[in-house]
Amino acid sequence: MNLSAIEILQRNFPQEADAALIISPVNRRYYTKMPSSDGALLVTRTDAVLFVDFRYIERARRVSQGCGVVLRERFYDQLRELLGARGVKSLAVETERMTVADFSRFQEELQGMRLLSSPVLDETIRRQRAVKTAGELDAIRAAQAITDRSFSELLNFLRPGVTERQAANELIRIMRDFGSEGEAFDTIAVSGANSSMPHGVPTDKPLAAGDFFTLDFGAKKDGYCSDMTRTVAIGHADDEMRRVYDTVLRAQQAGLAAVRAGIPCREVDAAARRVIEEAADCRGCFGHSLGHSLGLEIHESPNFSPLSKDTAEAGNVLSVEPGVYLEGRFGVRIEDIVCVTESGCEDLTHSPKELIVL
């Protein structure tokens, strides 16, 4: 029997809690499938109720899953009434996503209620969201398909004289035309010396022959993100550029080969990092982690990082994105997203990775 997200949460409540209150927009959406900028989700051990205001009530009644829907009018009065009717004495709230001011307000409004600022609830939600369901994977695959298709289309637009900003804007337009709901994050489009900045922003610098051009971008579908980086050469690439590119590609291939359920995430990072550190002209030039999880948010957990204490699980979706950055000269990054399986991983990214020279 396939349990709903809410049912799984109900089976994994903190032992000391009778109910959980979820107010963060991303977690509300995860459990109910209903996006909204404001609202609250009350989950007891037997049922769930979503509070939304007038702006969202009609859509919430149509799309929300696994919960009742209540028009939010006198929220604290309504909440007290529901808690009392269900005999709730202790209420767990999100620690990581609730402000001190919000927590103080709930304490004031729910006097007599044992309010639990519970890291256990946060960890339960984090672990649940880390393992993607079949439906979530379908949405991520669809977002990545848009991303792959958009990259192929953009290659026809790129040429010397086009600016980084023009390329980024064209890519965003193409993704929208192909069905993206929006950018998964701010598009990175950096060339030449700008490409040595891992999170550089597009400028009015024109693409020039002999430049590396790095594109890091993603689409969104049904709320779920994709993420991909490709580095191409404009006009030509010299021997050093090709050597660095080959090192990054080999590092990514080593990282991909290491991914499987049960492996410590830091070991995947180490497999890729070792390739770069063994290349004399690249040593010390890979300064970020190998990858991050993604889903409804572009950065989730676990991570492929030297400091990670997590172990990869089947159903995790993570990026594998080694890079080498030679300050003030150029940078190379190659990124795919993968779904962890028991025996390895499914690469969800299908754009070519061999060096493309335009």
N, C-alpha and C positions, 0 to 999 in steps of 0.2 A: 504494500500500500504506500503510495506516495503522499507524504505529509506536506501540508502547506508550510510556508515560512513561519507563520504565526504558531502553528501547531508544534513545530520543532522548538521554537522559543519557549512555549508553555511547558515542554518536557525538560527544559534545561534552566528553569528559573533558579536564581539564588535561593538556597534552602530557607533562608530566614524571611523571604518576601512572599506576600500573598498576591502581589500584582506588580506590574512594571509600567512606568509612564515614559513614553518616548516622544520627545519634542523636536529632535533634530530632523530637518527636512529630508535628508538622504536616508536615514533609517526608517522614517515613516514611509517613504516611497518604497524602500526595499520590502517592507512587510505587507503593504497594502496595494502596491502597484499604482498608487495615486500620487502624482506630483503636486506639491503646493508649497507656497512660500511660508505659510503659517498653518498651525494646527497642532494637534496632540493625539497620540494613540495610547489608549489605556488597554493593557493586556492583562487579564486575570487568568487564573488557572483553568477557567472554563469558557471564557468568551473574550471578545475584543471589541472596542468601540473607537471609531475615528471621529474626532471633533474637527470640523472645518467651518470657515465662515461662509457668508453668502456668495462670495466670489467663486467658490469651488463646489458648492453643495450639489448642484445638478450633475456635474461631471463625476464627483465622488460617488454618488448613488449609482452611476452607470459602470464605473470601472473598478471600484475598490473590491478587493478580494479578501475573504476570510474574516470580515468584521462588519459590525453594524456602523451606520453613519448617522451622526447627530449634528444638527446645525448649531454652531458655536454662537451663543448669545450671551449668557451669563456664565462664563466658563467655570469659574471656581464654585459657584452654586451648583452647576450641573455636575461637576466632578465630585463634589462632596456627596451629592445625592446618589450617584452611581456607586461610589465606594461604600457608602453606608448600606445600600441595598444588597451589595455582594459580600458584606461582612469583612471587608478588607481592613486589616489593622496595621499592616506594614507595606510600604510602597517603595520599590526600588526605582531609582532614576539614573539617567546617564551621567556618569562623572566627567568623561572627557568632553562632552558636547553641551553641557549645561553650564551657564555662567553662574558666578557666585550670586549675582543679583537675582537671577531666576530661582536659584535654590532657596535664597532667603525669602522670596515672595511665596513660594510653595510652603515653606515652613510657617509663614505668617497666616496663610489662607487655610492650611490644613492642620490647625492646631489639634493635638490629640492623636494625630496620625504619626506612626513611626516612619519617618522618611529616611530611606537608606541611600546614601550616596555610594553606590556599590561598584567597585572595580570589577566584581564578578559579573555583573550585568554587561559592562563594557566588553569584557573578554569573551563572554558568550556570544554577543552580537558580532564581534570581530571575527571569531572563528567560524561562525555560521556564514557570514558574508564571504569569507575567504574561499570557501568551496562552492564553486558555481554549479547551479542546477542546469539541466538540459536547456531550459528556456533562456537562461542567462547566456549560456554559450551560443545559442542561436543568435541572440541579439549582438553579441560581441563579434561573431563571425560576419554578420551582416554589416556592421560598422567597419570592420577591417576590409571587407570586399569593396566598400565604397572608397576606402583609403587607397587600396591597391590600384583600383581603376583610375582614381584621380591623379595618382603619381604618373601613370602611363600617359594620361592625357596631357599633363603639364609639360612633359618632356618636349612636346611639339611647340611649346610656347617659349622655352628657354633658349637664349642666344646672347652673344655679347651685346651689351648696351641696355638690356632689360635690367631694371633695378631690383634689389632685394625686395623692396616693398611692393613693387608691381607683381613680382612672382608670387609673393605671399597672398596678395589680394586675389590674383587669378586662381590660385589653388583653393582658396576659401570659396570662391564663386563656383568652381568646378565641383567641389564636394557638395555644396548645396544643390546644384543641378542634378547630381547623381543620388540625391535622397538623404543627405545628412541633415540632422536636426540642428546642427551648429558645430562649432569647433569643440573638440574634447578639451582643448587647452589653447593658449595663445600660440599661434604658429611661429616656429623658429625657421628663419630663412636667412642664412649668413654665408658670405663668400669671402675668398681670399683671406686676408689677415683677420677679418671678423669671425671666420669659422673656428678660430682657436678658442673662442668663448663658448663653452657648452650651452649656456642659456642666453646667447646673444639675441638681440631683437632686430628685425628687419630695418634697414636704413635706405637712404636714397643712393647708396653706392651701386654703380652699374656693374653687372657681371663682366669680367674681362677674360680674355684668353689666358690660359695658364692658372686660372682660379680653381680651387675646390669650392663646391657649393653644397652646403649641408641643409637638408630639409627635415625638420622634426615636426610631425603634425598628426592629427587624428580626427576622425569623424565621430558622430554620435548617432545611435539608432535605438529607439525605444528607451532612451535614457542611458544606454551603455556606451562606453568609450572604446575607441581603438587608439593605437599609438604605433608609429613607425618612423624610423629615420633612415634616410638614404643620403649618401654623399656622391655627387657626380663631378666630373671634371669638365670645364668649359674650354673647348678648343684643343687642349693637349694637356698631358701630365708628364712631368719629368720623372727621372728614375727614383728620386727620393720620395716623391708623392706616391708613386706606384708601390714602393717598398713599404711605406707606412700603411697604405691602404691594405696591402696583402697581410700585414701583421694584424690589423684590426679584424679583417675577415677571418683569419685563422683563429684569433681569440674568440670570436663569436661562435665559430664552428665547434671549438673546444667546450665552450659554455653550453651550447645546445646539446652536445653529446653527453654532458654530465647530468642533465636534468632527468630526474625520475622521482617517483614517490618514495619517501623514506630517506632521501639524502639530505643532510644538513644544508641549509641554504648557503651558508658561508663557503661550503666546499664547491658549489657551482661557481660562485664568484671567484674562488681561488683558481679553478681550472682555466677560466678565461684570463685572469690577471697574470697568471704565470707566463703565458705566451707573450704578453706585452713586456713584462719585466725582463724576459730573456732576450729581447731585441735591444741592442745597445743604444740605438738612436731613438727608442721609444720609452726607455726605462724612466719611471717617475712621472710620466705624462698622462696617466690614467687616474684621475683624482676623484672620481665619483663611484658609487656602487654600480654593480653590473645590471641591476634591474629592480623593478617594483611591480607589485600587483596592481591590477586595475579592474574596474567594473562600472558601477554607477559613478564612482569617482576615479579620476585619472591616477591618483596615488592612494593605494590601499596597502594592506599588509597580507602576507609576509613580503620580505625583500630578499633579493640576492645581494648580500652585503657582507663585508669582512666581519662586521660586528653582529650579524644576525644570530639569534639564538633559536630561530624557528627551523622546523623540518618541513620540506616540501610534501604536500599531500595531493593525491589525485583530485583533480577538479580545480586546483589553483590555476589562475591565469596570471602570468608574469611576463615582463619584458626582459629581453636579453640584449643589452646595448653597450658593448664595450666602445671605448673611444680613446684616441690619442690626440693631444692638443699641444702644439708647439707654439708657445706664446708669441704673438705678434707676427706669425708666419702663416700657419694653416692648421686646420683640425679635420679629423675624420671620425665619424661615428656611424655605426650600422646597427639597426634595431629591428628585431622581430618580436611579436608576442606569441607565447606558447601556452598551451594547456597541458598541465602535468598529468601523466598517466602512470599506471603501475609499472610499466616497462620502459618508459622514456617520456616523450612529450609529442604533442601534435602541434606543429608549427602552423599558426593561423595566418601567417603573412606569406604572400605568394609573389611579391615583386622580386625581380632579379637582384642579385647581390654582387655579381661580377662588376668590376669598374666600368661605368658608362662614361664615354667621352662624347660630348655633344659638339 
